[in-house]
Amino acid sequence: MLNKFASLVLVIALVSTLGGSLAFANSSTKPDAKRKVADVPGETEISDKNKVQPNEKLNAEMVKLVADAKAGKIVPAERPQIQPAKSNNLSKGKKIAIGVAIVIAVVAVTVIVAGKNTPGRVL
């Protein structure tokens, strides 16, 4: 019973690991295809005086911001006094080695238990 359960868990883990990313892939058939936007009839009647270019508005805001900063009206915000997160001082290689050791230990335990449950087989 434990043998069947362990093999079922292993198969589910392999299928979800290898096949899981395909389910979330989002690819379109035509990646460069653009959406068509319907023309609004009243849009062409707007005069050029009422149109404001986005870059001109942004430029005006930036000039105002720089002028305020030079005049001393804008003070940078103080940095928050938050303690940095503590690290466990393990390098990437050590973390990978720990993960591999855990996987090897689980496989070894599974093999040993499967060997003990098989009648007539000696490990």
C-alpha contacts under 8 A as a table, 3 or more apart, distances in Angstrom:
res1	aa1	res2	aa2	distance
1	M	4	K	5.29
1	M	5	F	6.27
2	L	5	F	5.01
2	L	6	A	6.00
2	L	114	A	7.97
3	N	6	A	5.22
3	N	7	S	6.20
3	N	114	A	6.15
4	K	7	S	5.20
4	K	8	L	6.02
5	F	8	L	5.07
5	F	9	V	6.18
6	A	9	V	5.18
6	A	10	L	6.18
6	A	110	T	7.39
7	S	10	L	5.00
7	S	11	V	6.12
8	L	11	V	5.15
8	L	12	I	6.17
9	V	12	I	5.17
9	V	13	A	6.11
10	L	13	A	5.11
10	L	14	L	6.20
11	V	14	L	5.16
11	V	15	V	6.11
12	I	15	V	5.18
12	I	16	S	6.04
13	A	16	S	5.29
13	A	17	T	6.01
14	L	17	T	5.13
14	L	18	L	5.98
15	V	18	L	5.35
15	V	19	G	5.48
15	V	20	G	7.26
16	S	19	G	5.38
16	S	20	G	4.84
17	T	20	G	5.64
17	T	21	S	7.65
18	L	21	S	7.12
19	G	22	L	5.70
19	G	23	A	7.29
20	G	23	A	5.70
20	G	24	F	7.26
21	S	24	F	5.49
21	S	25	A	6.45
22	L	25	A	5.25
27	S	31	P	7.66
28	S	31	P	5.65
30	K	33	A	5.43
39	D	43	E	7.79
40	V	43	E	5.51
41	P	44	T	6.70
42	G	45	E	5.64
42	G	46	I	7.54
43	E	46	I	6.07
46	I	50	N	6.99
46	I	51	K	7.58
47	S	50	N	5.77
47	S	51	K	6.95
48	D	51	K	5.27
49	K	52	V	7.76
52	V	56	E	7.21
52	V	57	K	7.18
53	Q	56	E	5.33
53	Q	57	K	6.57
54	P	57	K	5.26
54	P	58	L	6.20
55	N	58	L	5.03
55	N	59	N	5.92
56	E	59	N	5.00
56	E	60	A	6.15
57	K	60	A	5.16
57	K	61	E	6.30
58	L	61	E	5.12
58	L	62	M	6.16
59	N	62	M	5.11
59	N	63	V	6.17
60	A	63	V	5.20
60	A	64	K	6.28
61	E	64	K	5.15
61	E	65	L	6.13
62	M	65	L	4.96
62	M	66	V	6.11
63	V	66	V	5.21
63	V	67	A	6.15
64	K	67	A	5.12
64	K	68	D	6.18
65	L	68	D	5.15
65	L	69	A	6.16
66	V	69	A	5.04
66	V	70	K	6.19
67	A	70	K	5.22
67	A	71	A	6.21
68	D	71	A	5.07
68	D	72	G	6.29
68	D	73	K	5.32
68	D	74	I	6.15
69	A	72	G	5.16
69	A	73	K	5.87
69	A	74	I	5.09
69	A	75	V	7.49
70	K	73	K	7.70
71	A	74	I	7.94
72	G	75	V	6.83
87	S	90	L	7.86
90	L	94	K	5.97
90	L	95	K	6.44
91	S	94	K	5.27
91	S	95	K	6.36
92	K	95	K	5.18
92	K	96	I	6.29
93	G	96	I	5.13
93	G	97	A	6.14
94	K	97	A	4.98
94	K	98	I	6.18
95	K	98	I	5.15
95	K	99	G	6.31
96	I	99	G	5.09
96	I	100	V	6.19
97	A	100	V	5.14
97	A	101	A	6.08
98	I	101	A	5.08
98	I	102	I	6.26
99	G	102	I	5.19
99	G	103	V	6.37
100	V	103	V	5.11
100	V	104	I	6.17
101	A	104	I	5.10
101	A	105	A	6.10
102	I	105	A	5.07
102	I	106	V	6.24
103	V	106	V	5.20
103	V	107	V	6.25
104	I	107	V	5.14
104	I	108	A	6.04
105	A	108	A	5.05
105	A	109	V	6.13
106	V	109	V	5.20
106	V	110	T	6.17
107	V	110	T	5.06
107	V	111	V	6.19
108	A	111	V	5.12
108	A	112	I	6.13
109	V	112	I	5.12
109	V	113	V	6.06
110	T	113	V	5.24
110	T	114	A	6.01
111	V	114	A	5.07
111	V	115	G	6.03
112	I	115	G	5.05
112	I	116	K	6.24
112	I	123	L	7.87
113	V	116	K	5.18
113	V	117	N	6.28
114	A	117	N	5.27
114	A	118	T	6.40
115	G	118	T	5.36
115	G	121	R	6.77
115	G	122	V	7.24
115	G	123	L	6.52
116	K	119	P	7.50
116	K	121	R	7.58
116	K	122	V	7.64
116	K	123	L	7.71
118	T	121	R	5.88
